[in-house]
Amino acid sequence: MQSASRQLRGQERVITANRQTSWAFADAFVAEDDALHWARDRAREAGLPSVSPGTGSALRLLAATVDAKAVAEIGTGTGVSGIYLLQGMRPDGVLTTVDLEPERQQFAREAFRAAGFAGNRARFIPGGALDVLPRLADGGYDLVFCDGDRTESLDYLAESLRLLRPGGLVCFEGVFADGRTVDSAAQPAEVLRVRELLRAVRESSVLLPALLPVGDGLLCAVRRG
């Protein structure tokens, strides 16, 4: 048994030796449709980042796993992540999405429509997340997706804990910060804040966390009952 175990570990090292290639393969595993390509094009034209296909498909899977009917999204962008979330949600589910820029939300409306979603499937709220989130219902959400200002990450976490039902999920995009999160060199305040977020989620007694190596890092956690 020990010999077989050592052999298996050796095989695993061979299989995963080129992790970057493996991650690139995983990120491109799910094909994107015309609506997603359109939304991505609008994001590139506006100079906005958007979630990778791997991150999007992970969000879709998580939304489906919790049978999400109500999802809150911080950072609408041009609708890339919103399409993935809606694809995973229940057919009667509603996405509440918040963004500082109403112009971006108009692009997202068009993208959602092109993806085949009825207008009542999304509620668009323009404004700052920390102004909007306190107005949302306690325990009324199955999933909260955070893709906003990294310096506000800990505040998003606090609001998410209030918004989520027991068993609900909170997800943070971009926690690798292009490799800067684990870089020992001096880092800006937003990266230091992400490190604080990672510690807070990992050490929380009410969250069960996982850090997924998709896109630029997707931190997820389930709110315990």
C-alpha positions in Angstrom: 0.0 0.0 0.0 2.8 2.4 0.9 4.5 1.7 -2.5 1.2 2.3 -4.4 0.7 5.5 -2.4 4.1 6.8 -3.3 3.6 5.9 -6.9 0.3 7.8 -7.0 1.9 10.9 -5.5 4.6 10.7 -8.1 2.0 10.5 -10.9 0.2 13.5 -9.4 3.5 15.5 -9.5 3.8 14.7 -13.2 0.2 15.6 -13.9 0.3 18.9 -12.1 3.9 19.8 -12.9 2.9 22.7 -15.2 0.3 24.3 -13.1 0.0 27.4 -15.3 -0.9 25.4 -18.3 -3.4 23.4 -16.2 -5.0 26.6 -14.9 -5.2 28.0 -18.4 -6.9 24.9 -19.6 -9.4 25.0 -16.7 -10.1 28.6 -17.3 -11.0 28.0 -20.9 -12.9 24.8 -20.2 -16.4 26.3 -20.5 -17.2 27.9 -23.8 -18.8 31.4 -23.7 -21.8 32.5 -25.9 -22.4 35.6 -27.9 -23.9 37.6 -25.0 -20.9 37.0 -22.8 -18.5 37.9 -25.7 -20.5 41.1 -26.2 -20.3 42.0 -22.5 -16.6 41.4 -22.5 -16.0 43.6 -25.5 -17.9 46.4 -23.8 -15.7 45.9 -20.7 -12.5 46.0 -22.7 -13.6 49.2 -24.5 -14.3 50.8 -21.1 -11.0 49.6 -19.7 -12.8 47.5 -17.0 -11.6 44.1 -15.8 -14.2 41.3 -16.0 -14.2 37.9 -14.4 -12.5 35.1 -16.2 -14.5 32.2 -17.8 -13.2 29.9 -15.0 -14.3 32.3 -12.3 -17.7 32.8 -14.1 -18.3 29.1 -14.4 -17.4 28.7 -10.7 -19.9 31.4 -9.7 -22.6 29.7 -11.9 -21.9 26.3 -10.2 -22.0 27.8 -6.7 -25.3 29.7 -7.5 -26.8 26.4 -8.7 -25.5 24.5 -5.8 -27.3 26.7 -3.2 -30.4 26.8 -5.5 -30.1 30.6 -5.3 -33.2 32.7 -5.6 -31.8 35.9 -4.3 -28.2 37.0 -5.1 -26.5 40.4 -4.4 -23.6 41.5 -6.6 -21.2 44.3 -5.7 -19.8 45.6 -9.0 -22.1 45.2 -12.0 -19.5 46.1 -14.6 -20.9 45.3 -18.1 -22.7 42.2 -17.0 -20.2 39.3 -17.4 -20.4 38.0 -13.9 -24.1 38.7 -13.7 -24.8 36.5 -16.7 -23.0 33.6 -15.1 -24.8 34.1 -11.8 -28.2 34.3 -13.5 -27.4 31.1 -15.4 -26.9 29.3 -12.1 -29.8 30.7 -10.3 -33.4 29.4 -10.1 -35.6 30.4 -13.1 -37.5 32.7 -10.7 -34.4 34.1 -9.1 -33.5 37.8 -8.9 -30.1 39.3 -9.1 -29.6 42.6 -7.2 -26.6 44.3 -8.6 -24.9 47.5 -7.4 -22.5 49.7 -9.2 -21.3 53.3 -9.0 -21.7 53.8 -12.8 -25.2 53.7 -14.2 -23.7 53.7 -17.7 -22.1 50.3 -17.0 -25.4 49.0 -15.7 -27.0 49.9 -19.0 -24.6 47.7 -20.8 -25.4 44.9 -18.4 -29.1 45.3 -19.1 -28.5 44.8 -22.8 -26.2 41.8 -22.1 -28.8 40.2 -19.8 -31.5 40.7 -22.5 -29.2 39.2 -25.2 -28.6 36.2 -22.9 -32.3 35.6 -22.8 -33.2 36.8 -19.3 -36.4 38.7 -18.7 -36.2 42.2 -17.3 -37.6 41.2 -13.9 -34.7 38.8 -13.3 -32.3 41.7 -12.3 -32.6 44.7 -10.1 -30.1 47.4 -10.8 -29.1 49.8 -8.1 -26.7 52.7 -8.9 -24.6 53.9 -6.0 -21.8 53.0 -3.6 -21.9 49.5 -2.2 -21.6 50.7 1.4 -24.5 53.1 0.9 -26.7 50.5 -0.8 -26.0 47.3 1.1 -27.4 48.5 4.5 -30.8 49.0 2.8 -31.0 45.3 1.7 -32.9 42.7 3.8 -31.2 40.9 6.7 -30.9 37.1 5.9 -32.6 37.6 2.5 -29.8 36.4 0.2 -28.5 33.0 -0.8 -25.2 34.4 -2.3 -23.3 37.6 -2.2 -20.6 38.2 -4.8 -18.1 41.0 -4.1 -16.2 42.5 -7.0 -15.8 46.1 -5.8 -13.3 48.3 -4.1 -10.7 46.1 -2.4 -10.1 48.7 0.3 -13.7 48.1 1.4 -13.5 44.3 1.5 -13.8 43.9 5.2 -16.9 46.2 5.2 -18.4 44.0 2.4 -17.7 40.9 4.5 -19.6 42.4 7.5 -22.6 43.4 5.4 -22.6 39.9 3.7 -22.8 38.2 7.1 -25.9 40.2 7.8 -27.4 39.6 4.3 -26.8 35.9 4.0 -29.2 33.2 5.2 -27.6 30.3 7.1 -26.0 28.1 4.4 -25.5 31.0 2.1 -22.3 31.9 0.3 -20.1 34.9 0.1 -17.5 35.2 -2.7 -14.7 37.7 -3.3 -13.1 38.1 -6.7 -9.5 39.1 -7.3 -8.0 38.1 -4.0 -4.7 37.1 -5.6 -4.3 40.8 -6.8 -2.1 39.7 -9.7 0.2 37.8 -7.4 0.8 40.8 -5.0 -1.1 39.2 -2.1 1.7 36.7 -1.6 4.5 39.0 -2.7 6.8 39.9 0.2 7.6 43.3 -1.3 5.9 46.4 0.1 2.3 46.5 -1.2 -0.4 49.2 -1.5 -3.2 49.6 1.0 -5.7 47.6 -1.2 -3.4 44.5 -1.1 -2.9 44.8 2.6 -6.7 45.0 3.0 -7.1 41.8 1.0 -4.6 40.0 3.3 -6.8 41.2 6.2 -9.9 39.8 4.5 -8.2 36.4 3.9 -7.3 36.2 7.6 -10.7 37.3 8.8 -12.5 34.7 6.6 -10.2 31.9 7.5 -10.4 32.6 11.2 -14.1 33.3 11.4 -16.2 30.9 13.6 -19.3 31.4 11.4 -17.7 30.8 8.0 -16.4 27.7 6.2 -13.9 29.0 3.6 -12.2 27.8 0.5 -9.8 29.7 -1.8 -10.3 28.7 -5.4 -7.4 29.2 -7.9 -9.6 30.4 -10.8 -9.0 33.7 -12.6 -7.4 36.1 -10.1 -8.4 34.1 -7.1 -12.0 33.5 -5.8 -12.4 33.4 -2.0 -15.6 31.7 -1.1 -17.2 30.9 2.3 -20.4 29.3 3.5 -22.2 31.0 6.4 -22.8 28.4 9.1 -26.3 28.1 10.6 
